[in-house]
Structures are given as structure tokens and as C-alpha cells.
Amino acid sequence: MEPRDTATILAVDDSPDTLELLQRNLTSKGYRVFIAEDVPSALKVLESTRIDLVLTDLKMPGISGLDLIRHIRENYKNTEVMMITGYATVEGAVEAVKKGAEEYLAKPFTDQELFAAVERSLDKLHLRRSEGVFPDLFKDSFYGLIGQSPTMKKVFRTISKAAETVATVLITGESGTGKELVARAIHYSGNRRSASFVAVNCGGIPESLLESELFGYVKGAFTGATSTRAGFFQTADGGTIFLDEISEATVSMQVKLLRVLQSKEVCMVGSTKTQQVDVRIIAATNKDLQELVKRGLFREDLYFRLNIINIGIPPLREREDDTLLLVKYFIAKFKRELGRPEVLFAHGVLEALKKYRWPGNVREMENTIQRLILMSENDRVEMTDLPVHMRFSVNRDRGYSRTIAEVEAEHIRGVLMKVAGNKSKAAGILGIDRKTLREKMKRYGID
């Protein structure tokens, strides 16, 4: 759906006064508004213009509002409908809902009630349009990797090429970009898919234990070694071992890994015999290995052995085309997993999530969406539900490009939020009287 401030609305009512009121109020909110005094006129607009939301009266001369709703539902799947009527009855509401109206607003209504109902309708439309894409996302995701940007398409092509070989792969990228997902995609799209994929976090295993965990040990090799135990390399025989955070391996461990790469053999701790292993090695790091080589912290020969095929995963801030796609993907995923199908994300929330820089990349986004859905109240996520640093980030990068009016409007909104909407307190903080505050709020469209 288009951004809310450019959404297109069609108001249909046989009352010129009602049409004038709807057009004036909705236009003041930034919507594009068309009007029609009867259903035939409304149909002409629908045939010539893409309409996001139709607000229609219930009883009109000739063709009724209910017939219009049915026509829209059967012919315009990407258009939302809201019923407005002075004949507010339970039967009328039920019939309108059956025909497909998402909202039912009874006359007379306040401006706030109108704006809230319109926003709810547009949020539902946004969600419905998005969810129409989600089944394809889940079906066609590249082994759990989501992306349509040119940089991610390049990553997918490299993964496909790497899967056809047994060459060692080095995956580089910031924390949270999905390096293990890439490693799994290589393994499960190659001819080793039926064998084991063993993931090892080199930074998460104490140095004193890393060698025995990787290569195994024989009974009596050290205190506590009461039996012989295979290591990760033996477990991955015939398959793939993924060495995450390879930069955390000590220099002495790097020597042992280099020997495995060269000879395809491992030696268990406490043994003098070597064992042949057929293991495809994929390593990953969030650090610059070339820089570590220059500083003497990483062996150059091991670096060259690992870096046969290099796959660099771009950070999320460089994948703007994928940001909203991933947001919607995780919303659909967690709504389904958590059994919360009715949770709606206000359009402003989606815009904030889209503009946020995501320093923690995809992992941060996934955790954020899960938390928002878990903690949502009234089945709706609002701007105030976002973490403070995320709300602030919406305008953080706008620098000196804003007008004085934009800065003033933002400051007034911030003060009103701080005092929970108390206009007297807000006016006192701003150094103006309540009348001036009301005028400014009206001018800037602040509810």
C-alpha cells in the first residue's frame, strides 16, 4: 500500500454536506480524496482510479451502499471498504460486515472517530496486501534467506556456485547478517545435503576445550576423560563443518586447523594415530582477517586456505530494498508461530522500522518484531510500542533539511507525548497559551 499520507480515498454519500465534511477533514490529513453522490458515479471513479479505501453511506437513492460493498469485494481485492450511516442498527452492522465492510461508523461522529476508523481500515488493507505476498516468501525463500536486492541476489548466485564444489568457503559479514544461514544453504543445496552439518562457535568454547571438542579425545587423555569420544570433525565426516567466529581461534589452534585442511586428517587428543576425514569446511567471521594477518593475530597461510570462495554478506543498512520485505516476513512468521493473526502494525510503525539503521542487522530485526507482537495490547502495535531509540531514529538523519514548521511540529508532538496529552502542561512547557497551542495543533494536524 502507498504511504498513509498519500492513500487515495473515495467518499460516497447522497448528502453534499457529508461529502464536503469528509473531503475537508481527510484532505487535511494528507489523503487524496474523491467524492461521489451515488453508486454509479462511484463506479466510474473506481474504474479510472486506484482507490485504497471507500467510505460509503448505507442508504442512497437507487443502488444501496451494501450493493456497492459487494461489488467492490467481488471486483477490487486491493480496496478496503468502510460503512458510514445515520441508520446505526445491529442488523445493519451485521449485514455490512457480511458484505465485506471492515469498519462501521455511525453518524454523527467526531473527527477523531473518523480518523481512527480510516487509519484502522488502511492498516488492515496494508496487512492484507502484504500477507498476499507472504506465502511466496515462505515457499520461495532461499534456504531461509530473504532478499530481493541486487546484493542479495549476488549472494544467492555465489551460494549456488559454491554448493557445486567442495572448495573451502569463507563467509564474512557483521554480526546478525545470517552467516550460518548462508553456510546451511551451501550445505543443503549441495551433494552433501544427506550428511551432517555441524556448526561450531569457536568463540563460545573455552580455549582449553576447543581442541578436544573439534578433534575428540581418547580415554585417559586428561582428567575426566573416562571414555573415548569423537569430535566435531569426526561427526561431520562426509558432510560439512561450519567454523563460526574463526578469528577467535588461537594461533596454536590455527596451526592444527591448517594441518587438517592440508592433510584431511585429524588426531584425537591423547592419541598418536591420525584419522582420515572427508569434511567440507566453511568458516565465518565478523572481523577483517586481512587486518588480523597484518597484526600477526591470524596465520596468512590459513587465511588463504580458507578464502578459496569468499561470500560477503552486506549489512542490512545497505539492503534498503530488503528492509520492509524482511519486516513483513517476520511479522507474518511470528503472527503464525505465536497464534496472533489479528495483530496490526500501524503504518507509522512500519515506516519507523523501514528507516531504522538496524546495527544488529537481521537478528536484531527478528528479535524486535517478535517482542512487539508478544507485548502488543489490543492486537495493535503503535509508535509508542517501539523502543525509544527506534522512535527517535525516524528523524535522526534528517539533519538541516527540515523547515522551521517541521521542527516546531515535531517538538510539539514530543512535548504532548511527554505530558500524556495534557494541553495545559504542554502549553506551559512550550511557553505559549492553550489557544495558541490549539491553533498550532490544528495547523500541523496534531490530534
C-alpha positions in Angstrom: 0.0 0.0 0.0 1.1 3.5 -0.6 2.2 5.6 2.4 -0.7 6.7 4.5 -0.3 10.4 3.7 -0.8 9.6 0.0 -3.5 7.0 0.3 -6.5 7.5 -2.0 -10.0 7.6 -0.5 -13.4 7.6 -2.3 -16.3 9.0 -0.2 -19.8 8.1 -1.4 -22.8 9.8 0.1 -26.0 11.4 -1.2 -25.6 14.3 1.3 -23.5 17.2 -0.1 -22.8 18.4 3.4 -21.4 15.0 4.5 -19.2 14.8 1.4 -17.9 18.3 2.0 -17.1 17.4 5.6 -15.3 14.2 4.7 -13.3 15.7 1.9 -12.2 18.7 4.0 -11.2 16.6 7.1 -9.5 13.8 5.2 -7.6 16.2 2.9 -6.3 18.0 5.9 -4.7 14.7 6.9 -2.9 14.4 3.6 -5.2 11.8 2.0 -6.2 12.2 -1.7 -9.9 12.3 -1.7 -12.5 11.7 -4.4 -16.3 12.2 -3.9 -19.4 10.7 -5.5 -23.1 11.4 -4.7 -24.3 8.0 -5.8 -23.1 4.5 -6.7 -23.0 4.9 -10.5 -20.7 7.9 -10.0 -18.6 5.9 -7.6 -18.2 3.1 -10.0 -16.8 5.5 -12.7 -14.1 6.6 -10.2 -13.2 3.0 -9.3 -12.8 2.1 -13.0 -10.5 5.0 -13.7 -8.5 5.4 -10.4 -6.8 3.1 -8.0 -8.7 3.6 -4.7 -7.3 2.3 -1.4 -10.4 3.0 0.8 -14.1 3.6 0.0 -16.3 5.3 2.6 -19.9 4.7 1.6 -23.3 5.6 3.0 -25.7 2.8 3.7 -29.0 4.2 2.3 -28.8 6.1 -1.0 -31.3 6.5 -3.9 -31.2 3.7 -6.4 -28.3 1.4 -5.7 -27.5 1.0 -2.0 -24.2 1.1 -0.1 -24.5 -2.6 0.6 -24.6 -3.4 -3.1 -21.5 -1.1 -3.6 -19.7 -3.0 -0.9 -20.5 -6.3 -2.5 -19.4 -5.0 -5.9 -16.1 -3.8 -4.5 -15.4 -7.1 -2.7 -16.0 -9.1 -5.9 -14.1 -6.8 -8.3 -11.4 -4.9 -6.3 -9.4 -7.1 -4.0 -7.0 -4.3 -3.1 -9.6 -1.8 -2.0 -10.9 -1.5 1.6 -14.4 -0.5 2.5 -15.9 1.4 5.4 -19.6 1.9 6.0 -20.9 5.3 7.2 -24.5 5.7 8.0 -27.1 7.6 10.1 -29.1 4.3 10.4 -27.0 2.6 13.1 -28.6 -0.7 13.9 -27.2 -4.1 14.9 -28.8 -5.6 11.8 -27.2 -3.0 9.5 -23.8 -3.5 11.1 -24.0 -7.3 10.7 -25.1 -7.0 7.1 -22.4 -4.6 6.3 -19.7 -6.9 7.8 -21.1 -9.8 5.9 -20.8 -7.9 2.7 -17.2 -7.1 3.4 -17.0 -3.7 5.3 -14.2 -3.7 7.8 -15.4 -0.7 9.7 -18.8 0.6 10.6 -19.1 4.3 11.6 -22.4 5.8 12.8 -23.4 9.4 12.3 -22.8 11.8 14.0 -19.1 11.0 14.5 -16.3 13.1 15.8 -13.2 13.9 13.7 -11.1 11.7 16.0 -13.5 8.8 15.4 -13.4 9.3 11.7 -9.6 9.5 11.6 -9.2 6.4 13.8 -11.6 4.3 11.7 -9.9 5.4 8.5 -6.4 4.5 9.9 -7.6 1.1 11.1 -9.1 0.4 7.7 -5.9 1.4 5.9 -3.8 -0.7 8.3 -5.9 -3.7 7.6 -5.6 -3.1 3.9 -1.8 -2.8 4.2 -1.7 -6.0 6.1 -3.9 -7.9 3.7 -1.9 -6.7 0.7 1.3 -7.7 2.4 0.1 -11.1 3.5 -0.8 -11.9 -0.1 2.9 -11.9 -0.7 4.0 -13.9 2.3 3.1 -17.4 1.2 5.5 -16.9 -1.7 8.2 -15.6 0.7 7.9 -18.7 2.8 7.8 -21.0 -0.2 10.5 -19.4 -2.3 12.9 -18.2 0.4 16.5 -19.3 -0.5 17.0 -21.8 2.4 15.7 -19.3 4.9 17.4 -16.3 3.4 15.1 -13.5 2.4 16.1 -10.8 -0.1 15.4 -9.3 -3.5 18.0 -6.6 -3.6 20.8 -6.8 -6.2 23.4 -7.5 -3.4 21.5 -10.4 -2.0 20.8 -11.9 -5.5 24.5 -11.9 -6.0 25.0 -13.7 -2.7 22.4 -16.3 -3.8 24.3 -16.8 -7.1 27.6 -17.3 -5.3 25.9 -19.8 -2.9 24.7 -21.8 -5.8 28.1 -21.9 -7.4 29.8 -22.8 -4.1 27.3 -25.7 -3.5 28.5 -27.4 -6.7 32.1 -27.7 -5.3 33.9 -29.0 -2.2 36.1 -25.9 -2.0 36.5 -24.2 1.4 34.3 -21.1 1.8 34.9 -18.0 4.0 31.8 -16.1 4.9 32.3 -12.5 6.0 29.8 -10.0 7.4 28.7 -8.1 10.5 27.1 -9.9 13.5 23.5 -10.8 12.8 23.6 -10.8 9.0 22.9 -14.5 8.7 26.3 -16.1 8.1 25.2 -19.5 9.5 22.1 -19.4 7.2 24.4 -19.0 4.2 26.6 -21.9 5.4 23.5 -24.1 5.7 22.3 -23.0 2.3 25.6 -24.1 0.8 25.4 -27.5 2.5 21.8 -28.3 1.9 21.8 -27.3 -1.7 24.9 -29.4 -2.5 25.6 -33.1 -2.9 26.4 -33.4 0.8 22.9 -32.5 2.0 22.2 -36.0 3.3 25.2 -36.0 5.6 25.8 -34.0 8.8 26.0 -30.2 9.1 27.9 -29.4 12.3 28.1 -25.8 13.5 30.9 -24.8 15.9 31.2 -21.4 17.6 34.9 -21.1 18.0 34.4 -18.1 20.3 32.0 -19.9 22.5 34.2 -22.8 23.5 37.0 -22.2 26.1 40.5 -22.4 24.5 41.4 -25.3 26.8 38.5 -27.4 25.4 38.4 -26.3 21.8 40.9 -28.9 20.5 39.2 -31.8 22.2 35.8 -30.7 21.0 37.0 -30.4 17.4 39.2 -33.5 17.2 37.9 -35.7 20.0 39.9 -37.5 22.7 40.8 -41.0 23.8 40.2 -42.4 27.2 42.7 -41.2 29.8 43.9 -38.3 27.7 43.2 -35.9 30.6 41.5 -35.8 33.9 37.8 -36.6 33.4 38.4 -38.4 30.0 36.7 -41.6 31.2 35.9 -42.8 27.7 36.9 -42.2 24.1 34.8 -39.5 22.4 34.7 -38.4 18.8 35.0 -34.7 18.0 33.1 -32.4 15.7 35.3 -33.2 12.7 34.5 -37.0 13.0 30.8 -36.2 13.5 30.8 -34.2 10.3 32.6 -36.8 8.2 31.1 -36.9 4.8 29.3 -33.6 5.4 30.1 -30.0 6.4 31.7 -28.4 9.4 30.9 -24.7 10.0 33.5 -22.9 12.0 31.9 -19.7 13.1 34.0 -16.8 14.6 37.1 -18.4 13.2 39.0 -15.3 14.1 38.7 -16.2 17.8 40.8 -19.4 17.4 44.3 -19.1 19.0 47.4 -19.2 16.9 48.2 -22.7 18.1 44.7 -23.9 17.1 45.1 -22.2 13.8 48.2 -24.4 13.1 46.1 -27.6 13.9 43.3 -26.4 11.6 45.8 -25.7 8.8 47.1 -29.3 9.2 43.6 -30.7 8.8 43.0 -28.6 5.7 46.2 -29.8 4.1 46.1 -33.5 5.1 42.4 -34.2 5.6 43.4 -35.9 8.8 42.7 -35.3 12.5 44.5 -36.6 15.6 42.5 -37.1 18.7 43.8 -35.6 21.9 45.9 -38.2 23.7 46.5 -40.3 20.6 49.4 -40.6 18.2 47.3 -42.0 15.3 45.6 -39.9 12.7 42.2 -40.4 11.2 41.2 -39.6 7.6 38.1 -37.4 7.4 36.1 -36.2 4.4 34.8 -32.9 5.6 33.9 -29.7 3.7 35.0 -26.7 5.8 33.0 -23.4 5.8 34.3 -20.7 8.1 32.8 -17.3 9.0 34.0 -14.1 10.7 32.7 -10.7 11.5 36.3 -9.3 11.7 38.7 -8.3 9.0 41.0 -11.3 8.7 43.5 -9.5 6.4 43.9 -6.9 9.1 44.5 -9.6 11.7 47.1 -11.2 9.4 48.9 -7.9 9.2 48.9 -7.7 13.0 50.2 -11.2 13.4 47.0 -12.5 15.0 45.9 -14.8 12.2 48.1 -17.0 10.1 48.3 -15.9 6.5 48.6 -19.5 5.2 45.4 -20.5 7.0 43.6 -17.3 5.6 44.5 -18.3 2.1 43.4 -21.9 2.7 40.0 -20.7 4.0 39.4 -18.0 1.5 39.0 -20.1 -1.7 35.5 -18.9 -2.2 34.5 -15.7 -0.4 30.9 -14.7 0.3 30.5 -11.2 1.8 27.0 -10.6 3.3 26.0 -6.9 3.2 24.7 -5.3 6.4 21.0 -4.5 6.5 21.6 -0.8 6.2 23.0 -1.4 2.7 20.0 -3.5 1.7 17.2 -0.9 1.8 15.3 -2.8 -0.9 15.0 -5.7 1.5 14.3 -3.9 4.8 10.5 -3.7 4.6 10.3 -7.1 2.9 12.1 -8.6 6.0 9.9 -6.7 8.4 6.8 -8.1 6.8 8.3 -11.5 6.6 9.0 -11.6 10.4 5.5 -10.1 11.2 3.9 -12.9 9.2 6.2 -15.5 10.7 5.7 -14.6 14.4 1.9 -13.9 14.0 1.7 -17.5 12.7 4.0 -19.0 15.3 2.6 -17.1 18.3 -1.1 -17.6 17.2 -1.7 -13.8 16.9 -3.3 -13.4 13.5 -5.2 -10.2 14.4 -2.2 -8.1 15.4 -2.0 -4.9 13.2 1.1 -2.7 12.8 0.2 0.9 12.4 1.6 2.4 9.2 3.8 4.8 11.2 5.4 1.8 12.9 6.2 0.2 9.6 7.8 3.4 8.3 9.9 3.7 11.5 11.1 0.1 11.1 11.9 0.7 7.5 14.0 3.9 8.3 15.8 2.4 11.3 19.5 1.6 10.6 19.5 -1.9 12.3 23.0 -2.0 13.8 22.3 -5.6 14.9 21.1 -6.5 11.4 18.6 -9.2 10.7 19.0 -10.8 14.1 18.0 -7.5 15.8 15.1 -7.1 13.5 13.8 -10.6 14.1 14.0 -10.2 17.9 12.4 -6.7 17.7 9.4 -8.0 15.7 8.9 -11.0 18.0 8.9 -8.8 21.0 6.5 -6.2 19.5 4.0 -9.0 18.7 4.4 -10.7 22.1 3.9 -7.4 24.0 1.2 -5.9 21.8 -2.0 -4.8 23.5 -5.4 -4.6 21.9 -4.0 -6.5 18.9 -2.3 -3.4 17.6 1.3 -2.1 17.6 1.6 1.7 17.8 4.6 4.0 17.6 4.7 4.2 21.4 5.3 0.4 21.5 8.6 0.8 19.7 11.9 1.1 21.7 12.8 4.7 22.5 15.9 4.7 20.4 13.9 3.4 17.4 11.3 6.1 17.7 14.0 8.8 17.8 15.7 7.3 14.8 12.9 8.3 12.4 14.1 11.9 12.1 17.7 11.5 13.3 19.2 11.5 9.9 17.2 14.5 8.5 19.9 17.0 9.5 19.3 20.6 8.4 16.9 19.7 5.6 13.7 20.4 7.6 11.7 23.6 7.6 11.1 25.5 10.8 7.4 24.4 10.7 8.5 20.7 10.6 10.8 21.2 13.6 8.1 23.0 15.5 5.5 20.3 14.8 7.9 17.6 15.9 8.7 19.4 19.1 5.1 20.0 19.9 4.3 16.3 19.3 7.2 15.3 21.6 6.1 17.6 24.4 2.5 16.4 24.2 3.7 12.8 24.3 5.8 13.6 27.4 2.8 15.0 29.3 0.4 12.3 28.1 -1.6 14.8 26.0 -2.2 17.4 28.8 -2.5 20.6 26.8 -2.2 22.9 29.8 1.1 21.3 30.8 2.3 21.2 27.2 1.5 24.9 26.7 3.4 25.8 29.9 6.5 23.9 28.7 6.3 25.5 25.3 5.8 29.0 26.7 2.6 29.6 24.9 -1.1 29.8 25.9 -3.6 27.0 25.3 -5.3 28.9 22.5 -2.0 29.2 20.6 -1.3 25.6 21.2 -4.6 24.5 19.8 -4.1 26.7 16.7 -0.7 25.1 16.1 -2.0 21.6 16.7 -4.8 22.3 14.1 -2.3 23.8 11.7 0.1 20.8 11.9 -2.6 18.1 12.0 -1.7 17.0 15.5 -4.5 15.0 17.2 
